[in-house]
């Protein structure tokens, strides 16, 4: 396996400052106790300065507590430093009640400034928290940070600890010594004479310290500040012990190299850019032949054409193969630069890209194999020998270091449903299919969410998978697919695991089991209702400013409020969530991240203005099917860097020919992303055709969309374009595409041979029957590209 490449984002120098926070007093907080005033204390959390939450003392039986306590934090001005203060009422018999929560943006302070803030819920409200802030520069060497303008990677230090000597009793019984470095990637570890050294990795700016817990000893833990250790030099330290032999440790602290194992940057990576240069040559030749051009197209006039395939289980997998067969039959497949997929359509894509030259071969072979899999019985997936096989592979993955979760079992079951035998292929191996630009570039889509307390309309972030990279376009953070599933901290590779077979990615792309009950309501209700809630939340987010204060869930003090809290938890908890290590873990945010155009154009969550609660703070990703937000794979095609001119939209919905595309259009409108208005006429809504064109001549930066819903319009009368069916063939054109009772419903895992042939024939026919519309779309894409590249005439 090739070593992980190192990427070097733009370094920036950050100066240190000392923030002093003096918590003065509080007024007007109602007591949650029935018989006495509140017992209040304040918690302070500034994750850019420390991993520990600090707290004041508790003032008992007082409605106007006074603390007058000062806390100090060493911060860097280049970061988004957001301090969270929470006022709690201590309760001896239950969980402490949260009375008040406030966020303060430290970036609003100037060096040398002292400011008194009185935080209130509203000007008329009685609740008030008085806090004094002071900021001053520190005469310290500046810190070297690596940033893409949104995320920031900071300097790391490492500590190697080896036990040199211990008491005979401790060595003989195998007991070790508990070590911990708060805020480190490793957390707690045990070291012994026989086990060898252990390592810790921690941000240097936190002034970390090693804590040594002597097991079965009455003495207090021993502490060693790492800043007291000479860099890059081993030091032996002896500690007193109740035993005859003292404890002796060898410590070595050093700086971790600044190179990252991930790419912090926006736009296509180097591998994709090289592919595009080769693919343009293939596309230019195909367009010259199809459009009968007299001259070769210059490179800057070659349009970017993309196939956008949506989800729909077995139905989507089967129909996509039929449509690609139609494009190949018309000689149009070589005009396509990208193929994006979601859920079931990714199954067809993953199978095709096992062959490095699949688009240059007759697709009859892959279609025949898919047809055989679709029509065979699926009962064997639960046979005893298969169950034993699943158990063995899951055990092997656990031994490799992969966290155990239900999603892995679903991935193996999904593979058994789709294939006769395990496929030992990986996503990175698909680069062979792109080495000469011989096939379109595949992009697989997933959605990252929160595992509890929020549904996907409150928090959802797009994740894209290609043979070159896996990452978040929103954050500009990507890793090679070989490293997906490995463990990262602050952009550095901490623990490398073997690359997973692609079935473990297919299960993520079609993961229906990480949904919560509130998400599931989306599948049984009108999506527009949920979308209205999302759009309303987006509008309120645009007005969000920091600092601000909010009263945090005050109804929980009542019985009705606590019942509502429990019910909310049941609706939003994800009981079968996956456990994919988060490669963004530890990264922090640039002070101007919210204004960065690359970030703002892809805001997808009500938490975007709250950096302390975004994905880099999580240990694991929570990935699931994009259909729980909008069933489309369109989003990777919309960034301006990919510059897509024409989208062939393949929709496999049974309950609305335009519903998902309309949601995409609305999403783009809310996000200010160039996209044509999706406004089908009443006639089209009543009787959708095989192909619909949507464009916006006033927006040359918006792609043209040719939309192909899954409809049986003229197919019932024609077996192939221009050849009418005879009386004996009429039944071959009758398909049940109703939302209820269809043999193609997403819950149907097995099709009859007749139904499979009909669906493949329909998908191929709808492409071939609209050859002229596709060619006209290609001509328009070429002309639009020419107009955009044509120099303006010089003024007279």
Protein Blocks (a to p, Z undefined) as FASTA:
>chain_A
ZZddddddddddddddddddddfbdehiacfbfkbccddddddddfklocbdcdddddeh
iabdcfkpacdddddfkbccddddddddddfkbccddfbdcdddfklpcehiacdddddf
bfkbmbdcddddddddddddddddddehlaccddddddddddfbdcfklmmnopacdddd
ehianlpadddfknopadddddfklopadddddehiabdcddddfklpcghiacdddddd
fbfbdcddddddddddfbdcbdcdedjdfklmmmmmmmmmmmmmmmmmmnopabdcdfkl
cccddddddeeijmlmmmmmmmmmmmmmnopmmmpfbdcdehjlmmmmmmmmmpmklmmp
cfklmmmmmmmmmmpcfklmmgfklmmmmmmmmmmmmmnopacdfklmmmmmmmmmmpmb
dcdddfklmmmmmmnopaccdddddddddfehiafkloccdddddfkbgcdfklopacdf
klgoiaceehiafbdcddddfklmmmmmmmcklpcfklmmmmmmcfklmmmmmmmmmmmm
mmpccdddddehkllmpmklmmmmmmmmmmmpcfkbccddcfkgoiacdfklmmpmklmm
mccbfklmmmklmmklpmbdcdddfklmogcfklmmmpmklopabdcdddfbfbbfklmm
mmmmmmmmmnopacddddddfklmmmccfbdcdddfklmkbccddddddddfklmmpmbg
hiacdfklmmmmpccfbfghpakbfklmbdcfklmmmmmmmmmmmmmmmmmmmmmmmmmm
mmmmmmmmpccdddZZ
